[in-house]
């Protein structure tokens, strides 16, 4: 069984390292768990939000966030975050450089794009980032997923991978969410779609063992 790990948007912009952006509680703590995922995989993938300063969905005040937008590929307002050239754009300390991953995605580069999942550039999920194709070409059956934030980009990426036919393990120690309510709802939805939620290293290893036995 060939395994890949996927570090979704593990950037300073979603942590206390960039408090004016979208700090996720505990987001800066996930690096050891992401590295533990990678040790169980033969390929390591990653993604970054790469949003321009003139993004049409950006608002100046956090109180104005999460308002619906009538745009094809940006559904909600957010404060500006993860702008290339700023500290918030950078991956968390302790992770590889983007060029050192086996495959890496920069998403949301255009002003009118704000995708959540790392597998498609658009919300309609018609324009691939190449992730799914890369995994299939390399014969990957199982993907371990972690990153930021659990209730948005991580959950969407996991769902996209599962819909593409991969076995998906969500490693909870490598995830943090913007809200506890949103994270709980996302986990319930993911479990219902066949994504396995792994609460610790023991449950992750057991899930991998079980998959190896079923795929032999």
KAURDA-V218606 format. One record per helix or strand of 2 or more residues. SS is the DSSP state (hx for helix, st for strand). FROM is the first residue (numbers start at 0). TO is the last residue. If there is no record, write none. Layout:
ss:from:to
SS:FROM:TO
SS:FROM:TO
This chain:
ss:from:to
st:2:7
hx:11:13
hx:15:17
hx:26:28
hx:30:38
st:42:48
st:57:58
hx:61:63
st:77:78
hx:86:88
hx:97:99
st:102:106
hx:130:136
st:141:147
hx:149:162
st:166:175
hx:179:191
st:195:197
hx:200:214
